[in-house]
Amino acid sequence: MNGRKKSSAPKDGQPTPAAAAPPAPSTGNEKERLDQRLKKKIQAFRARKKEANNPDNDSQKKNSFSLRKKKTEGKGSNRTVEKEKTDSKKTRDETTVTTDDAIPAGTPAWKTKKVEELVKGDIIFGKRMSCRIADCICNEEHGRVFKAFSTKQTEGGPPPKKDKEDMFPLAIKTDIASGPMKKWFNTEKDVLLAISLLRPGSIAEHFPQIFDSGELYFFRYIMMSLHGPNLERIRRDILKSDFSIGTAVRVAYQILTTVMDLHLIGYLHRDLKPTNFVIGMDTGSEWYLRGTNLRTIYMVGFGTCVKKKLALEKTERRFVNPTFGSRKSHNLTHVLDKNDDIESWLFLAVELFKRGSLPWRRKTSHSEILIMKQKFFDEIGCAQTFEFFI
């Protein structure tokens, strides 16, 4: 029948579909639990914030103290590192090794000797040549100068046969200075190296020839050509009198030529005196060595030299040559130039003709010496030298 509803009863063998479960009503338990957890977190956050802002809190003090301690330790470590770097730099710049603990094990004995321990027969093995020490020529303020002979012996090797030994005499200048005085030795080495780059027949005629240089644990050294005695020693100990007029003129002219050649190289000497000029020495058949001409004057003592360009920048010196220094040199803040070297040469030339002819030679007060030098140019000149010519 059309008006009847179809029965929804399942057929035989088919499962009956489960009826859809109605939605469970929402309870307020979960919401309450969430609210409580949020409330606890907010309370804990507020408590920590309040605790952090409370200066009387012990835990805050501990935290801040530990934080400050960490920062201080960090700064202290940085300062310690910087100090160690500075100290090591000063030690490296100012001195050589001063303790035996700093010398590595197995170091050859010749490298660990001090200047006062060097004796005749000791060998110094340089980078370019080796030499055998003979005698001590003179003692200086910061070292010694030795006479030596070149040798073909190598470090650790057997001594060469005498017939194959090619020996020629030379000088070894040693230095143990530290601090600012160490710069003088380095300056002398730099000047000699600059001279060695010049042609042998050029303006290097009146200067020593450098062979080698180096630095050991307790001293530094320069191997250079060997020369004779200085002008002061020749007059005082050998001649025991003044030079003749002809000799004084030739010596003064050669010294002036040497000073001008040094200016052409690019250096100022700033400490001209008779002990800084020596004569040549006859070394046999080694004609190629500078310093073999007995009638030639050679300049030594380049530690006080300075480049002309640097002389304009540096306005302070640590020394004054009261007898032969220029008038401007008495003020340590004045910048010296080549004219001051020429003025020093003038005082030196006057002294070459007659010892003690400079009026201020025996004076000790720098102010009194400066006044007398000014009068030398303005009024009196040098009467004793004029009498010597007459």
C-alpha positions in Angstrom: 0.0 0.0 0.0 1.2 3.5 -0.9 0.2 5.1 2.3 2.1 2.7 4.6 5.6 3.5 5.8 8.3 1.2 4.9 9.6 -0.8 7.8 13.2 -0.1 8.7 13.7 -3.5 10.3 17.0 -5.1 9.2 17.0 -8.0 7.1 18.1 -11.4 8.2 21.9 -11.7 8.7 22.6 -7.9 8.8 23.8 -6.1 12.0 21.7 -3.6 13.6 23.3 -0.1 13.4 24.1 1.5 16.8 22.2 4.5 17.7 24.2 7.8 17.8 25.2 8.7 21.4 24.0 12.1 22.6 26.8 14.7 23.4 27.9 14.6 27.0 27.2 17.7 28.9 30.4 19.8 29.6 31.5 19.9 33.2 33.3 22.7 35.0 36.0 20.5 36.6 38.5 20.9 33.7 38.0 24.6 33.5 38.6 24.9 37.2 41.8 23.0 37.0 43.1 25.2 34.2 42.3 28.3 36.1 44.1 27.0 39.1 47.3 26.2 37.2 47.3 29.6 35.5 46.7 31.3 38.9 49.6 29.4 40.4 52.0 30.3 37.6 51.0 34.0 37.9 51.5 33.9 41.6 54.9 32.2 41.2 56.0 34.8 38.6 54.9 37.7 40.9 56.8 36.1 43.8 60.0 35.8 41.8 59.7 39.4 40.6 59.1 40.6 44.1 62.0 38.6 45.4 64.3 40.0 42.7 63.4 43.6 43.5 63.9 43.1 47.2 67.5 44.3 48.1 67.4 42.7 51.5 66.9 39.2 50.1 69.8 36.9 50.8 69.4 34.9 47.7 69.5 38.1 45.6 72.6 39.1 47.4 74.2 35.8 46.6 73.2 36.0 43.0 74.4 39.6 42.5 77.7 38.8 44.4 78.3 35.8 42.2 77.6 37.9 39.1 80.0 40.6 40.2 82.6 38.0 41.1 82.4 36.5 37.6 82.7 39.9 36.0 85.7 40.8 38.2 87.3 37.5 37.5 86.8 38.1 33.8 88.3 41.6 34.0 91.1 40.4 36.2 92.0 37.6 33.8 92.0 40.1 30.9 94.3 42.4 32.8 96.5 39.5 33.8 96.8 38.5 30.1 97.5 42.1 29.1 100.1 42.5 31.8 101.8 39.2 30.9 101.9 40.4 27.2 103.4 43.7 28.3 105.9 42.2 30.6 107.0 39.7 28.0 107.3 42.5 25.4 109.4 44.5 27.8 111.6 41.5 28.6 112.1 40.8 24.9 112.9 44.4 24.0 115.0 45.4 27.0 117.1 42.4 27.9 118.3 39.0 26.8 117.9 35.9 28.9 118.8 36.5 32.5 118.1 33.2 34.1 119.6 29.8 33.4 116.1 28.3 33.6 115.1 30.0 30.3 118.0 28.4 28.4 116.8 25.2 26.6 118.5 22.0 27.4 121.2 21.0 24.9 122.2 24.5 24.0 125.8 24.8 23.0 128.1 26.2 25.6 129.4 29.1 23.4 125.9 30.5 23.2 125.4 30.7 26.9 128.6 32.5 27.8 128.6 36.0 29.2 130.9 38.8 27.9 133.2 38.6 31.0 133.5 34.8 30.4 134.9 35.1 26.9 138.6 34.1 26.8 141.2 33.7 24.1 140.4 30.8 21.8 136.6 31.0 22.1 134.8 30.7 18.8 131.6 32.6 17.9 129.7 31.0 15.0 127.8 33.7 13.1 125.3 33.5 10.4 127.7 34.4 7.6 131.1 33.8 9.2 132.9 32.5 12.3 135.7 34.0 14.2 138.1 33.0 17.0 138.7 35.5 19.8 142.2 36.6 20.4 142.6 39.6 22.8 140.5 42.2 24.5 141.1 45.6 22.9 139.2 47.8 25.3 136.4 47.8 27.9 133.4 50.0 27.2 130.5 51.0 29.4 128.2 48.3 28.1 130.5 45.6 26.7 134.0 44.9 25.4 135.8 45.0 22.0 137.9 42.0 21.1 140.4 41.4 18.4 139.6 38.1 16.6 140.6 36.1 13.5 138.2 34.6 11.0 138.0 30.8 10.8 136.5 28.2 8.5 135.5 26.0 11.4 131.8 25.1 11.5 129.7 24.6 14.6 130.1 21.0 15.7 132.7 20.2 13.0 136.4 19.4 13.3 138.9 22.3 13.2 140.3 22.9 9.7 143.9 22.3 8.8 146.3 25.1 9.4 147.4 25.3 5.7 143.8 25.6 4.7 142.8 28.1 7.3 142.0 31.5 5.7 142.4 33.9 8.6 142.3 37.6 8.6 142.0 39.9 11.6 138.8 41.6 12.6 137.1 43.2 15.6 134.1 42.0 17.6 132.1 44.6 19.5 129.9 43.1 22.2 127.1 44.8 24.1 125.0 43.9 27.2 123.0 47.1 27.4 119.2 46.9 28.1 116.4 49.4 27.9 117.0 52.6 26.0 120.8 51.9 25.8 120.0 48.8 23.7 118.8 51.1 20.9 122.3 52.6 20.6 123.8 49.2 19.7 120.9 48.5 17.2 121.4 52.0 15.7 125.1 51.3 15.2 124.3 48.1 13.4 121.8 49.8 11.2 124.2 52.5 10.2 126.9 50.0 9.3 124.5 47.9 7.3 123.4 51.0 5.4 127.1 51.8 4.7 127.7 48.2 3.5 125.1 48.7 0.7 127.3 51.5 -0.8 129.9 50.9 -3.5 133.3 50.2 -2.0 135.0 53.1 -3.8 132.3 55.7 -3.0 131.6 57.6 0.2 132.1 54.4 2.3 135.9 55.0 2.4 136.0 56.4 5.9 133.7 53.9 7.6 134.2 50.4 9.0 133.1 47.3 7.1 130.6 45.0 8.8 130.9 41.3 8.3 128.2 39.8 10.6 126.1 40.5 13.6 123.9 38.5 15.9 122.4 38.1 19.4 123.2 35.3 21.9 121.6 34.7 25.3 123.6 37.2 27.3 125.0 39.7 24.8 124.9 41.0 21.2 127.8 41.3 18.8 129.0 42.9 15.6 131.9 41.6 13.5 133.6 44.5 11.7 136.9 45.5 10.2 139.8 46.0 12.6 141.3 49.5 13.0 144.1 51.1 14.9 144.0 53.3 18.0 141.8 56.4 18.3 143.1 59.9 18.0 143.0 60.6 21.7 145.1 57.5 22.5 147.6 58.3 19.8 148.4 61.7 21.2 148.2 60.7 24.9 149.9 57.3 24.9 151.9 56.9 21.7 153.1 60.3 20.6 152.8 61.9 24.0 152.6 65.2 22.2 150.4 67.2 19.8 150.2 66.6 16.1 152.3 68.6 13.7 150.5 71.4 11.8 150.5 69.4 8.6 149.1 66.2 10.3 146.4 68.2 12.2 145.3 69.8 8.9 145.0 66.5 7.1 143.2 64.8 10.0 140.8 67.7 10.4 140.0 67.6 6.7 139.4 63.9 6.6 137.1 64.2 9.6 135.1 66.9 7.9 134.8 64.7 4.8 133.7 61.8 6.9 131.0 63.9 8.6 129.7 65.2 5.3 129.6 61.6 3.9 127.6 60.5 6.8 125.1 63.3 6.1 124.9 62.1 2.5 124.0 58.6 3.7 121.2 60.2 5.7 122.4 60.2 9.3 123.5 62.8 11.9 126.2 61.7 14.3 125.5 64.1 17.2 128.5 63.0 19.3 131.8 63.9 17.6 134.9 63.5 19.7 138.5 62.3 19.2 137.8 58.8 20.6 135.2 58.2 17.8 137.9 58.5 15.1 140.6 55.9 14.5 143.4 55.3 12.0 143.7 52.3 9.8 145.7 49.1 10.6 147.9 47.1 8.3 146.3 43.7 8.1 148.7 42.2 5.5 147.7 41.4 2.0 143.9 41.8 2.5 143.7 44.9 0.3 140.0 44.5 -0.2 139.3 45.2 3.5 138.5 48.7 4.6 140.6 49.8 7.5 143.9 48.7 6.0 145.2 52.2 5.1 147.3 53.7 7.8 146.9 57.2 6.5 143.1 57.1 6.5 140.8 58.3 9.3 137.8 56.1 10.1 134.7 57.0 12.0 133.3 54.7 14.7 130.8 54.9 17.5 127.5 55.2 15.6 125.2 54.6 18.6 124.2 58.2 18.9 123.3 58.6 15.2 119.8 59.4 14.1 118.2 59.6 10.6 117.8 63.2 9.5 114.1 62.7 8.9 113.6 61.3 12.4 115.7 64.0 13.9 113.0 66.5 12.9 110.3 64.5 14.7 112.1 63.6 18.0 112.6 66.6 20.3 114.3 64.9 23.2 117.8 63.5 23.8 119.3 61.7 26.7 122.9 62.9 26.4 125.1 66.0 26.0 128.7 66.2 24.8 129.8 69.2 26.9 133.3 69.6 25.4 132.6 69.2 21.7 128.8 69.4 21.5 127.2 72.4 19.7 125.6 75.2 21.6 122.1 74.0 20.6 122.8 70.5 22.0 123.0 71.8 25.6 119.2 72.1 25.5 117.8 68.5 25.3 114.6 69.6 23.8 116.2 71.3 20.7 116.2 69.5 17.4 119.7 69.1 16.0 120.6 69.2 12.4 123.7 68.8 10.2 124.9 72.3 11.2 125.3 71.1 14.8 127.7 68.4 13.6 129.7 71.0 11.7 129.9 73.1 14.8 131.1 70.1 16.8 133.7 69.4 14.1 135.0 73.0 14.5 135.6 72.5 18.2 137.2 69.1 17.5 139.5 70.6 14.8 140.7 73.3 17.3 141.6 70.6 19.8 143.5 68.6 17.1 146.1 71.4 16.8 146.8 71.7 20.5 145.3 69.7 23.4 143.6 71.8 26.0 143.2 74.8 23.7 139.4 75.0 24.1 138.8 77.4 27.0 136.0 75.2 28.5 137.9 71.9 28.3 138.3 71.6 32.1 135.0 73.1 33.0 132.2 70.9 34.5 129.2 73.3 34.7 127.1 73.0 31.5 125.7 76.6 31.9 129.3 78.0 32.2 130.4 75.9 29.2 127.5 77.2 27.1 128.4 80.8 28.0 132.1 80.3 27.0 131.1 78.6 23.7 128.9 81.7 22.9 131.9 84.0 23.6 134.0 81.8 21.4 131.9 82.9 18.4 131.2 86.4 19.5 134.4 87.7 21.1 137.6 85.8 22.0 137.9 82.9 19.6 140.7 80.6 20.6 143.8 82.6 21.5 145.9 79.6 22.5 145.5 78.0 19.0 146.5 81.2 17.3 149.7 81.4 19.4 150.4 77.8 18.4 150.4 78.8 14.7 152.7 81.8 15.4 
